[in-house]
Amino acid sequence: MDYAADSNNLKVFVAGRSDTGTWRAEEGGRVCFEFKVFPSACNDIRLVGQDVYARRANGDVVPVTVSR
């Protein structure tokens, strides 16, 4: 995912498909995504040491790659 600072320019690429939308941060480390085509969802984001993880709505925990 490619986040824009203004939250209005989210780009997602999954398995050769792409979508755009918006994101918002909520209390407690939750980030919610609203897409045009893909299903919208909220993920819990956690920092463990220097690693970032997301717990998806389906319960899967996945590492998050942070590009700087």
C-alpha positions as CSV (number, residue, x, y, z in Angstrom):
1,M,0.0,0.0,0.0
2,D,1.1,3.5,-0.7
3,Y,-0.2,6.0,1.8
4,A,-0.4,9.7,1.2
5,A,-0.1,12.1,4.2
6,D,-3.5,13.7,3.4
7,S,-5.3,10.3,3.6
8,N,-7.1,10.9,0.3
9,N,-4.6,9.2,-2.0
10,L,-4.3,5.5,-1.1
11,K,-3.0,3.1,-3.9
12,V,-3.2,-0.7,-3.4
13,F,-1.7,-3.4,-5.6
14,V,-2.7,-7.0,-5.0
15,A,-2.1,-10.0,-7.3
16,G,-1.9,-7.9,-10.4
17,R,-4.9,-5.8,-9.6
18,S,-5.0,-2.3,-8.2
19,D,-7.5,0.0,-6.4
20,T,-7.5,3.5,-4.9
21,G,-9.3,4.9,-1.9
22,T,-8.8,6.7,1.4
23,W,-7.6,5.8,4.9
24,R,-8.1,7.1,8.4
25,A,-6.4,6.5,11.7
26,E,-8.6,5.7,14.8
27,E,-7.9,5.5,18.5
28,G,-5.9,2.5,19.7
29,G,-3.7,2.0,16.6
30,R,-6.5,1.1,14.2
31,V,-6.3,2.1,10.5
32,C,-9.4,1.9,8.3
33,F,-9.4,1.8,4.5
34,E,-12.2,2.7,2.1
35,F,-11.6,1.4,-1.4
36,K,-13.5,1.9,-4.6
37,V,-13.4,-1.8,-5.7
38,F,-11.8,-3.9,-3.0
39,P,-13.7,-4.6,0.2
40,S,-13.1,-1.8,2.8
41,A,-11.7,-2.9,6.2
42,C,-10.0,-1.8,9.4
43,N,-6.6,-3.2,10.6
44,D,-5.0,-3.0,14.0
45,I,-1.4,-1.8,13.7
46,R,1.3,-2.7,16.3
47,L,4.9,-1.9,16.7
48,V,7.0,-4.8,18.1
49,G,10.6,-3.6,18.6
50,Q,11.4,-2.0,15.2
51,D,8.9,-4.3,13.3
52,V,5.4,-3.2,12.3
53,Y,2.5,-5.7,12.1
54,A,-1.1,-5.4,11.0
55,R,-3.9,-7.6,12.3
56,R,-6.4,-7.8,9.6
57,A,-10.2,-8.0,10.0
58,N,-10.0,-11.8,9.4
59,G,-7.5,-12.2,12.3
60,D,-4.4,-12.8,10.2
61,V,-1.3,-11.0,11.5
62,V,1.1,-9.8,8.7
63,P,4.3,-7.8,8.7
64,V,4.1,-4.3,7.3
65,T,6.9,-3.0,5.1
66,V,7.7,0.6,5.8
67,S,9.3,2.5,2.9
68,R,11.1,5.7,3.7
